[in-house]
Amino acid sequence: MGTPDFAACSLRRLARWPRGEVVAVYTQPDRPAGRGHKLSMPAVKKLALELGIPVFQPASLKSAQEEARLASLAPDVLAVAAYGLLLPDAVLTIPRMAPVNVHASLLPYWRGAAPIQRAIMDGWQPDAETGVSIMKILPALDSGPVYAQKRVRIGEHTAGSLHDELAAQGAALLEDVLNALVDGTASCQEQDHSLATYAAKITRADTHVVWDRPVAQVHAHVRGLSPRPGTRTFLAPEAAEGFSVLLAPGTPEEGGVGGAAPGTLWRDSLGLRIACADGWYRLSRVRPEGAREMPVRDLLNGRLRALPSGACGVAVPGGDR
């Protein structure tokens, strides 16, 4: 049971698992996507069709009919990863062994919808870690006992690169847990619920860069929302009309800003940087509203070509103006 690319990684691994068979795949219904709003298949459905595995796409699992159909498959295990639908209590009792879930955090930290993004955005200290957990599914959100975990250093990961690493680590860990379930050696440990944190869904407000924070925290914020949905700021250069830009990860330059206020926009021989609380954030690639992504040098040679070296305006949170 799963929907996006994260879940497809586990499905691909389970399809090769020599000790069992994937009897069916459950994924969310096809939905409109892209500018044309054409119906698009979830990544898990695409892979399942390639592998010749039956696919079911109920909008909900709460009906007696859907519960009966799932029960008729007589699954030993329900393997779930980023499904996006709640499993009713009656569904959780169907598998002979257990319902298990691949969750992209070190539970009990970062339960909820956006654990990868929140772990990076919050984990801006040099030794910050996250990881992936295989847990037994209980009715309460991400609260079940944990079979196994794999730790991963956050480092310079973006949400995109960390997603790919945790998807691969989670798929391998899921296979280990399934082997233990088959062998009768699996055990799980209750979470310390007093330590639980919640990874809330990313909102538009989260995409706005706040420049009065430490530069390492700003860098983590940008990486945590890269490549999607991206972070944005509003550039207000001197003597020119302001505009919104999306930011790709840049380079933090610690060591102070020489008295410049947070948000100060500074052009120098190396490009463009913005003052944070304790250092500068040097921009690398940007996408102005209504334009393509470009190196910041192209922005300086084009839209900002009239800007002199030195302080040349401010960057402010937002971009919806």
MOCOR-V888232 format. One record per residue. RES is the residue in three letters. SS is DSSP state (a for helix, b for strand, c for the rest). OMEGA is omega as a letter, one per 20 degrees, with the letter a starting at -180 (none if undefined). BURIAL is + if it has 16 or more other C-alpha atoms within 10 Angstrom, else -. Layout:
res={RES,RES}
ss={SS,SS}
omega={OMEGA,OMEGA}
burial={BURIAL,BURIAL}
//
This chain:
res={MET,GLY,THR,PRO,ASP,PHE,ALA,ALA,CYS,SER,LEU,ARG,ARG,LEU,ALA,ARG,TRP,PRO,ARG,GLY,GLU,VAL,VAL,ALA,VAL,TYR,THR,GLN,PRO,ASP,ARG,PRO,ALA,GLY,ARG,GLY,HIS,LYS,LEU,SER,MET,PRO,ALA,VAL,LYS,LYS,LEU,ALA,LEU,GLU,LEU,GLY,ILE,PRO,VAL,PHE,GLN,PRO,ALA,SER,LEU,LYS,SER,ALA,GLN,GLU,GLU,ALA,ARG,LEU,ALA,SER,LEU,ALA,PRO,ASP,VAL,LEU,ALA,VAL,ALA,ALA,TYR,GLY,LEU,LEU,LEU,PRO,ASP,ALA,VAL,LEU,THR,ILE,PRO,ARG,MET,ALA,PRO,VAL,ASN,VAL,HIS,ALA,SER,LEU,LEU,PRO,TYR,TRP,ARG,GLY,ALA,ALA,PRO,ILE,GLN,ARG,ALA,ILE,MET,ASP,GLY,TRP,GLN,PRO,ASP,ALA,GLU,THR,GLY,VAL,SER,ILE,MET,LYS,ILE,LEU,PRO,ALA,LEU,ASP,SER,GLY,PRO,VAL,TYR,ALA,GLN,LYS,ARG,VAL,ARG,ILE,GLY,GLU,HIS,THR,ALA,GLY,SER,LEU,HIS,ASP,GLU,LEU,ALA,ALA,GLN,GLY,ALA,ALA,LEU,LEU,GLU,ASP,VAL,LEU,ASN,ALA,LEU,VAL,ASP,GLY,THR,ALA,SER,CYS,GLN,GLU,GLN,ASP,HIS,SER,LEU,ALA,THR,TYR,ALA,ALA,LYS,ILE,THR,ARG,ALA,ASP,THR,HIS,VAL,VAL,TRP,ASP,ARG,PRO,VAL,ALA,GLN,VAL,HIS,ALA,HIS,VAL,ARG,GLY,LEU,SER,PRO,ARG,PRO,GLY,THR,ARG,THR,PHE,LEU,ALA,PRO,GLU,ALA,ALA,GLU,GLY,PHE,SER,VAL,LEU,LEU,ALA,PRO,GLY,THR,PRO,GLU,GLU,GLY,GLY,VAL,GLY,GLY,ALA,ALA,PRO,GLY,THR,LEU,TRP,ARG,ASP,SER,LEU,GLY,LEU,ARG,ILE,ALA,CYS,ALA,ASP,GLY,TRP,TYR,ARG,LEU,SER,ARG,VAL,ARG,PRO,GLU,GLY,ALA,ARG,GLU,MET,PRO,VAL,ARG,ASP,LEU,LEU,ASN,GLY,ARG,LEU,ARG,ALA,LEU,PRO,SER,GLY,ALA,CYS,GLY,VAL,ALA,VAL,PRO,GLY,GLY,ASP,ARG}
ss={c,b,c,c,a,a,a,a,a,a,a,a,a,a,a,c,c,c,c,c,c,c,c,c,b,b,c,c,c,c,b,b,b,c,c,c,c,b,b,b,c,c,a,a,a,a,a,a,a,a,a,c,c,c,b,b,c,c,c,c,c,c,c,a,a,a,a,a,a,a,a,a,c,c,c,c,b,b,b,b,b,c,c,c,c,c,c,c,a,a,a,a,c,c,c,c,c,b,b,b,b,b,b,c,c,c,c,c,c,c,b,b,c,c,a,a,a,a,a,a,a,a,c,c,c,c,c,c,b,b,b,b,b,b,b,b,c,c,c,c,c,c,c,c,c,b,b,b,b,b,b,b,b,c,c,c,c,c,a,a,a,a,a,a,a,a,a,a,a,a,a,a,a,a,a,a,a,a,a,a,a,a,a,c,c,c,c,c,b,c,c,c,a,a,a,c,c,b,b,c,c,c,c,a,a,a,a,b,c,c,c,c,c,c,a,a,a,a,a,a,a,a,a,a,c,c,c,c,c,c,b,b,b,b,b,b,b,c,c,c,c,c,b,b,b,b,b,c,c,c,b,b,b,b,c,c,c,c,c,c,c,c,c,b,b,b,b,b,c,c,b,b,b,b,b,c,c,c,b,b,b,b,c,c,b,b,b,b,c,c,c,c,b,b,b,a,a,a,a,a,a,c,c,c,c,c,c,c,c,b,b,b,b,b,b,b,b,c,c,c,c}
omega={r,a,a,a,r,a,a,r,r,r,r,r,a,r,r,a,a,a,r,a,r,a,r,r,r,r,a,a,r,a,r,r,r,a,a,r,r,r,a,r,r,a,a,r,r,a,a,r,r,a,r,a,r,a,r,a,r,r,r,r,a,a,r,a,r,r,r,r,r,a,a,r,r,a,r,a,r,r,a,r,r,a,r,r,r,r,r,r,a,r,a,r,a,a,a,a,a,r,a,a,r,a,a,r,r,a,j,r,r,r,r,a,a,a,a,a,a,r,r,a,a,a,a,r,a,a,a,r,r,a,a,a,r,a,r,a,r,a,a,a,r,a,a,r,a,r,a,r,r,a,r,r,a,r,a,r,r,r,r,a,r,r,a,r,a,r,r,r,r,r,r,a,r,r,r,a,r,r,r,r,r,a,a,a,a,r,a,a,r,r,r,a,r,a,a,r,a,r,a,r,r,r,r,a,r,a,a,r,r,a,a,r,r,a,r,r,r,r,r,r,a,r,a,r,r,j,a,j,a,r,a,r,r,r,r,a,r,r,r,r,r,a,a,r,r,a,r,r,r,a,r,r,a,r,r,a,r,r,r,r,r,a,r,a,a,r,r,a,a,r,a,r,a,a,r,a,a,a,a,r,a,a,r,r,a,r,r,a,r,a,r,r,a,r,a,r,r,r,a,r,a,a,a,a,a,a,r,r,a,a,a,r,a,r,a,r,r,a,a,a,none}
burial={+,+,+,+,+,+,+,+,+,+,+,-,-,+,-,-,-,-,-,-,-,+,-,+,+,+,+,+,+,-,-,-,-,-,-,-,-,-,-,-,+,+,+,+,+,-,+,+,-,-,-,-,+,-,+,+,+,-,-,-,+,-,-,-,-,+,+,-,-,+,-,-,-,-,+,-,+,+,+,+,+,+,+,-,-,-,+,-,-,-,+,+,-,+,+,-,-,+,+,+,+,+,+,+,+,+,+,+,+,+,+,+,+,+,+,+,+,+,+,+,+,-,+,+,-,-,-,-,+,+,+,+,+,+,+,+,+,+,-,-,-,+,+,+,+,+,+,+,+,+,-,+,-,+,+,+,+,+,+,+,-,+,+,-,+,+,+,+,+,+,+,+,+,+,+,-,+,+,+,-,+,-,-,-,-,-,-,-,-,-,+,-,-,-,-,-,-,+,+,-,-,-,-,-,-,+,+,+,+,+,+,+,+,+,+,+,+,+,+,+,+,+,+,+,+,+,+,-,-,+,+,+,+,+,+,+,+,-,-,-,-,+,+,+,+,+,+,+,+,+,-,+,+,-,-,-,+,-,-,+,+,+,+,+,+,+,+,-,-,-,+,+,+,+,+,+,+,+,+,+,+,+,+,+,+,+,+,+,-,-,-,-,+,-,-,+,+,-,+,-,-,-,-,-,-,-,+,-,-,-,+,+,+,+,+,+,+,+,+,-,-}
//
